[in-house]
Amino acid sequence: MTAPTTSGHSSASPGLAVLDEEDRNRRRAEWRTIAGIVTVVAVASFAFGWTGADDNDAGGHWLSGLQGIVNSLLASVPVIWLELAGARSRLVQRMRQWPFWAFFLAKLAAYVAFFVATIQLTRLLFHPINPQSFGFDARFFEILLFAGAMSLIANVAIEIGRLVGFRELRRLLTGRYARPRQERRVFLMVDMKASTAAAERLGDLQFHQILNMFFNDIAGAAYDHGAEIHKYIGDEVILTWTEAKALRGARCALCPFGIARRIERHADAYRARFGFVPSFRAALHAGDIVSGEMGTMKREIAFIGDTLNTTARLVDVARDSGHDIVVSGDLAGHLRLPPGLRVVPLQAAQLRGKQRPLPIAALELA
């Protein structure tokens, strides 16, 4: 069983048609990121065009700045889109397995060729109102060097965003969590089933590969449903939302089923490479936590509080109860589920370290 479906239905059930919004949500989020980066690049390009304009140019500084914006749009939009969305293509994924120097040189050659083409295309577009040379003159190489610098900065921002998360990067840069603050969050903890047996059977190298593929499916569903990836711990992943975002459209409840559907989509690839399709159990819980920056050499935003410990205990409850998705009773009471999902009340759980039993429920396909 690849999906957490205690009711016996496939996670691709027509009853969960709302999950068909996933790809559109992903595209919207990608375009928001692209728009943010492109806006910064366009402003910098206008300034570059303005300051580099010749006083004898037909259109003066304003036209030169406008040309810089057009050039940046022609160059940056497809390049940044390829960095974000194109990275999921099979071709790029195969190229990433090349030695670093080979991948870097291939990427560099493609970028240079593309930038040369866009510079000349922009010159052609502006030639009727601002006659200019199409040769490889000093100005051409200035523009090419600037385009390369902007591309490098954008790539660094994207790679750091991928490493720590774009939301977390923005918060670190703006100092949002420079001082600890209390907030209410929803956490989803996803745990691969039978991971120890899988590691023994596959060996360390192949287990790392299946774990990475499994985490990629989780990350894709997290992206689709507006979740942040807080941390990878062994074979577990912790996702989180602010409570308002988690409850909007029951995103937190839909996310585990989105993960299951992504795994189903890649079932043939899992079987071909590893001989089986991984499955998982998950736990959802909401509560107050303290969030703030931690560390000096390596900074991260840490969440401290009993809410995370309770979520981890609920994963154990899911393991013992036979239900793949367990949710705390308080959170279940605030969910407005779409057709196709239902909450099944379970016996209150006596969690380790807790004095009172915690009301819980299971999430199932209706």
C-alpha positions as CSV (number, residue, x, y, z in Angstrom):
1,M,0.0,0.0,0.0
2,T,1.6,3.3,-1.1
3,A,-1.1,5.6,0.2
4,P,-2.3,6.2,3.8
5,T,-5.8,4.9,3.0
6,T,-7.3,3.1,6.0
7,S,-10.7,3.1,4.3
8,G,-9.3,1.1,1.4
9,H,-9.7,3.7,-1.3
10,S,-7.0,5.1,-3.6
11,S,-5.7,8.5,-2.7
12,A,-6.6,9.5,-6.3
13,S,-10.3,9.0,-5.5
14,P,-12.7,11.3,-7.4
15,G,-13.9,12.4,-3.9
16,L,-10.7,14.3,-3.5
17,A,-11.0,16.3,-6.7
18,V,-9.8,19.3,-4.8
19,L,-6.3,17.8,-5.0
20,D,-6.4,18.6,-8.7
21,E,-5.6,22.1,-7.6
22,E,-2.1,21.1,-6.6
23,D,-0.3,21.7,-9.9
24,R,-2.0,25.1,-10.3
25,N,-1.0,26.0,-6.7
26,R,2.6,25.0,-7.5
27,R,2.6,27.1,-10.7
28,R,1.2,30.1,-8.8
29,A,3.8,29.9,-6.1
30,E,6.6,29.4,-8.6
31,W,5.5,32.5,-10.6
32,R,5.3,34.5,-7.4
33,T,8.9,33.6,-6.7
34,I,9.9,34.3,-10.3
35,A,8.1,37.7,-10.1
36,G,9.9,38.7,-7.0
37,I,13.4,37.9,-8.3
38,V,12.7,39.4,-11.8
39,T,11.5,42.6,-10.2
40,V,14.8,43.0,-8.3
41,V,16.7,42.2,-11.5
42,A,14.6,44.6,-13.6
43,V,15.3,47.5,-11.1
44,A,19.0,46.7,-11.1
45,S,19.0,46.6,-14.9
46,F,17.2,49.9,-15.2
47,A,19.9,51.5,-13.0
48,F,22.6,49.8,-15.0
49,G,21.1,51.0,-18.3
50,W,20.6,54.5,-16.9
51,T,24.2,55.0,-15.6
52,G,25.7,53.4,-18.7
53,A,23.9,55.6,-21.2
54,D,25.8,57.8,-23.6
55,D,24.6,61.4,-23.5
56,N,24.6,61.3,-27.3
57,D,22.1,58.4,-27.4
58,A,18.9,59.2,-29.2
59,G,16.7,58.4,-26.3
60,G,19.0,59.4,-23.5
61,H,19.1,57.8,-20.1
62,W,15.4,56.9,-19.8
63,L,15.4,54.9,-23.0
64,S,18.7,53.2,-22.1
65,G,17.1,52.2,-18.7
66,L,14.0,50.9,-20.5
67,Q,16.2,48.8,-22.7
68,G,17.9,47.4,-19.6
69,I,14.5,46.4,-18.3
70,V,13.4,44.7,-21.5
71,N,16.8,42.9,-21.7
72,S,16.4,41.7,-18.1
73,L,12.9,40.4,-18.8
74,L,13.9,38.5,-21.9
75,A,16.9,36.9,-20.1
76,S,15.8,36.5,-16.5
77,V,12.2,35.1,-16.8
78,P,13.1,32.0,-18.8
79,V,16.4,31.4,-16.9
80,I,14.8,31.7,-13.4
81,W,11.8,29.6,-14.5
82,L,14.2,26.9,-15.7
83,E,16.1,27.1,-12.3
84,L,12.8,26.6,-10.4
85,A,10.4,24.6,-12.5
86,G,12.9,23.1,-15.1
87,A,14.9,21.5,-12.3
88,R,12.2,18.9,-12.0
89,S,12.7,17.7,-15.6
90,R,14.3,14.4,-16.2
91,L,17.0,16.0,-18.4
92,V,18.1,18.4,-15.7
93,Q,17.9,15.7,-13.0
94,R,20.2,13.5,-15.1
95,M,22.6,16.4,-15.7
96,R,22.8,17.0,-11.9
97,Q,24.3,13.5,-11.6
98,W,27.2,14.6,-13.7
99,P,30.5,15.6,-12.1
100,F,30.1,19.2,-10.7
101,W,32.6,20.7,-13.2
102,A,30.8,19.1,-16.2
103,F,27.4,20.3,-15.1
104,F,28.7,23.8,-14.3
105,L,30.4,24.2,-17.7
106,A,27.3,22.9,-19.6
107,K,25.2,25.4,-17.7
108,L,27.6,28.2,-18.2
109,A,27.8,27.6,-21.9
110,A,24.0,27.5,-22.2
111,Y,23.7,30.8,-20.2
112,V,26.3,32.6,-22.2
113,A,24.7,31.6,-25.5
114,F,21.3,32.6,-24.2
115,F,22.5,36.0,-22.9
116,V,24.2,36.8,-26.2
117,A,21.0,36.1,-28.1
118,T,18.8,38.2,-25.7
119,I,21.3,41.1,-25.8
120,Q,21.2,41.2,-29.6
121,L,17.4,40.7,-29.7
122,T,16.9,43.7,-27.4
123,R,19.3,45.8,-29.6
124,L,17.2,44.8,-32.6
125,L,13.9,45.7,-30.9
126,F,15.3,49.2,-29.9
127,H,17.2,49.8,-33.1
128,P,14.4,51.8,-34.8
129,I,14.2,54.3,-32.0
130,N,17.8,54.2,-30.8
131,P,20.2,53.1,-33.6
132,Q,23.0,51.0,-32.1
133,S,25.7,48.6,-33.1
134,F,25.2,44.9,-33.3
135,G,28.9,44.2,-32.9
136,F,30.7,42.7,-30.0
137,D,31.8,46.1,-28.7
138,A,32.8,47.2,-25.2
139,R,29.2,48.0,-24.3
140,F,28.1,44.5,-25.4
141,F,30.6,42.9,-23.0
142,E,29.6,45.2,-20.2
143,I,26.0,44.1,-20.6
144,L,27.1,40.4,-20.8
145,L,29.1,40.8,-17.6
146,F,26.2,42.4,-15.9
147,A,23.8,39.7,-17.0
148,G,26.2,37.1,-15.8
149,A,26.5,38.8,-12.4
150,M,22.7,39.1,-12.0
151,S,22.4,35.4,-13.0
152,L,24.9,34.4,-10.4
153,I,23.2,36.4,-7.7
154,A,19.8,34.9,-8.6
155,N,21.2,31.4,-8.7
156,V,22.8,31.8,-5.3
157,A,19.5,33.2,-3.9
158,I,17.6,30.2,-5.4
159,E,20.0,27.6,-4.1
160,I,20.1,29.1,-0.6
161,G,16.3,29.3,-0.7
162,R,16.2,25.6,-1.6
163,L,18.6,24.7,1.2
164,V,16.8,26.6,4.0
165,G,13.4,27.3,2.4
166,F,12.4,30.5,0.7
167,R,10.2,31.6,3.6
168,E,12.9,30.9,6.2
169,L,15.5,32.7,4.1
170,R,13.2,35.8,3.8
171,R,12.6,35.7,7.6
172,L,16.3,35.4,8.3
173,L,17.1,38.4,6.0
174,T,14.4,40.5,7.4
175,G,15.2,39.6,11.0
176,R,11.6,38.5,11.7
177,Y,12.7,36.0,14.3
178,A,15.8,37.8,15.6
179,R,13.9,38.0,18.9
180,P,12.0,34.8,20.0
181,R,8.2,35.1,19.5
182,Q,5.3,32.9,20.5
183,E,2.9,31.8,17.8
184,R,0.4,29.1,17.1
185,R,1.4,26.5,14.4
186,V,0.2,23.3,12.9
187,F,2.8,20.5,12.5
188,L,2.6,17.4,10.3
189,M,5.1,14.7,10.9
190,V,5.6,12.1,8.2
191,D,7.4,8.8,9.0
192,M,8.3,6.1,6.4
193,K,7.0,2.7,7.3
194,A,9.4,-0.3,7.8
195,S,12.4,1.9,7.1
196,T,14.8,-0.2,9.2
197,A,13.9,-3.4,7.2
198,A,14.2,-1.4,3.9
199,A,17.7,-0.1,4.9
200,E,18.9,-3.6,5.7
201,R,17.5,-5.0,2.4
202,L,18.7,-2.2,0.2
203,G,22.0,-1.2,1.8
204,D,23.1,2.3,2.8
205,L,23.6,3.7,-0.7
206,Q,20.2,2.6,-2.2
207,F,18.4,3.4,1.0
208,H,19.7,7.0,0.8
209,Q,18.4,7.1,-2.8
210,I,14.9,5.9,-1.9
211,L,14.8,8.2,1.1
212,N,15.8,11.2,-1.1
213,M,13.1,10.2,-3.7
214,F,10.5,9.8,-0.8
215,F,11.5,13.2,0.6
216,N,11.2,14.8,-2.8
217,D,7.6,13.6,-3.1
218,I,6.9,15.0,0.4
219,A,8.5,18.3,-0.5
220,G,6.4,18.5,-3.7
221,A,3.2,18.0,-1.7
222,A,4.3,20.5,0.9
223,Y,4.9,23.0,-1.8
224,D,1.5,22.4,-3.3
225,H,-0.3,22.9,0.1
226,G,1.7,25.9,1.3
227,A,3.7,24.0,4.0
228,E,7.2,24.7,5.1
229,I,9.7,21.9,5.5
230,H,11.0,22.4,9.0
231,K,13.4,19.5,9.3
232,Y,14.5,16.1,8.1
233,I,15.2,13.7,11.0
234,G,16.3,10.2,9.8
235,D,13.4,8.8,7.9
236,E,11.0,11.5,9.1
237,V,10.0,14.9,7.8
238,I,8.4,17.7,9.8
239,L,6.2,20.1,7.9
240,T,4.6,23.2,9.4
241,W,2.1,26.0,8.7
242,T,0.8,28.9,10.7
243,E,-2.5,27.9,12.0
244,A,-4.5,30.3,9.8
245,K,-2.7,29.0,6.7
246,A,-3.1,25.3,7.7
247,L,-6.9,25.6,8.2
248,R,-7.5,27.6,5.0
249,G,-9.0,25.0,2.7
250,A,-8.0,22.3,5.1
251,R,-4.5,22.4,3.6
252,C,-2.9,20.5,6.5
253,A,-5.5,17.6,6.2
254,L,-5.1,17.4,2.4
255,C,-1.3,17.4,2.5
256,P,-0.8,13.7,3.6
257,F,-3.1,12.6,0.7
258,G,-1.2,14.8,-1.7
259,I,2.0,13.0,-0.6
260,A,0.3,9.7,-1.1
261,R,-0.8,10.7,-4.6
262,R,2.7,11.8,-5.6
263,I,4.1,8.5,-4.4
264,E,1.5,6.7,-6.5
265,R,2.4,8.7,-9.6
266,H,6.0,7.5,-9.1
267,A,5.1,3.9,-8.1
268,D,6.6,2.3,-11.3
269,A,9.9,4.2,-10.8
270,Y,10.1,3.1,-7.1
271,R,9.4,-0.6,-8.1
272,A,11.9,-0.5,-10.9
273,R,14.7,1.0,-8.8
274,F,14.0,-0.5,-5.4
275,G,11.6,-3.3,-5.8
276,F,8.8,-1.8,-3.7
277,V,6.8,1.4,-3.1
278,P,7.3,3.1,0.2
279,S,4.3,3.9,2.5
280,F,4.1,6.1,5.5
281,R,2.2,7.1,8.6
282,A,1.5,10.7,9.6
283,A,0.4,12.8,12.6
284,L,-1.1,16.3,12.7
285,H,-1.2,18.6,15.8
286,A,-1.6,22.3,16.5
287,G,-0.4,24.3,19.5
288,D,1.7,27.2,20.8
289,I,5.4,27.2,20.2
290,V,8.2,29.7,20.6
291,S,10.1,30.4,17.3
292,G,13.4,32.2,17.0
293,E,16.8,32.2,15.4
294,M,19.3,29.7,16.7
295,G,23.1,29.4,16.1
296,T,25.9,31.6,14.9
297,M,28.0,29.8,12.3
298,K,24.9,28.1,11.0
299,R,21.7,29.9,11.7
300,E,18.2,28.4,11.5
301,I,14.8,29.2,12.8
302,A,14.0,26.8,15.6
303,F,10.6,25.9,17.0
304,I,10.6,25.1,20.8
305,G,7.7,23.8,22.7
306,D,5.6,20.8,23.7
307,T,3.6,20.9,20.5
308,L,6.4,19.2,18.5
309,N,6.9,16.5,21.2
310,T,3.2,15.8,21.2
311,T,3.2,15.5,17.4
312,A,6.0,12.9,17.6
313,R,4.0,10.9,20.2
314,L,1.1,10.9,17.9
315,V,3.2,9.2,15.2
316,D,3.6,6.4,17.7
317,V,-0.2,6.3,18.2
318,A,-0.6,6.0,14.4
319,R,1.8,3.1,14.4
320,D,-0.1,1.3,17.2
321,S,-3.7,2.2,16.2
322,G,-3.5,0.9,12.6
323,H,-4.6,4.2,11.2
324,D,-2.1,5.9,8.8
325,I,-3.1,9.5,9.5
326,V,-3.8,10.6,13.1
327,V,-4.9,14.1,14.1
328,S,-5.3,15.6,17.6
329,G,-8.9,16.2,18.6
330,D,-8.6,19.9,19.0
331,L,-7.2,20.4,15.5
332,A,-9.8,17.9,14.0
333,G,-12.6,20.1,15.5
334,H,-11.4,23.1,13.6
335,L,-11.0,21.4,10.2
336,R,-13.6,22.1,7.5
337,L,-13.0,19.1,5.3
338,P,-13.8,19.0,1.6
339,P,-16.1,16.2,0.3
340,G,-14.2,13.0,0.1
341,L,-12.5,13.3,3.5
342,R,-13.8,12.4,6.9
343,V,-12.7,12.4,10.6
344,V,-13.1,9.2,12.5
345,P,-13.0,9.7,16.3
346,L,-10.7,7.3,18.1
347,Q,-10.2,6.5,21.8
348,A,-8.3,9.2,23.6
349,A,-4.6,8.4,23.8
350,Q,-2.5,8.4,26.9
351,L,0.8,9.9,25.6
352,R,4.1,9.3,27.3
353,G,4.8,12.2,29.7
354,K,1.2,13.5,29.7
355,Q,-1.1,13.4,32.7
356,R,-4.3,13.6,30.8
357,P,-5.4,11.5,27.8
358,L,-5.4,13.4,24.5
359,P,-8.5,13.3,22.3
360,I,-7.5,12.0,18.8
361,A,-9.1,11.1,15.5
362,A,-8.1,9.5,12.2
363,L,-8.3,11.1,8.8
364,E,-9.7,8.8,6.1
365,L,-11.1,9.0,2.6
366,A,-14.9,8.9,2.7
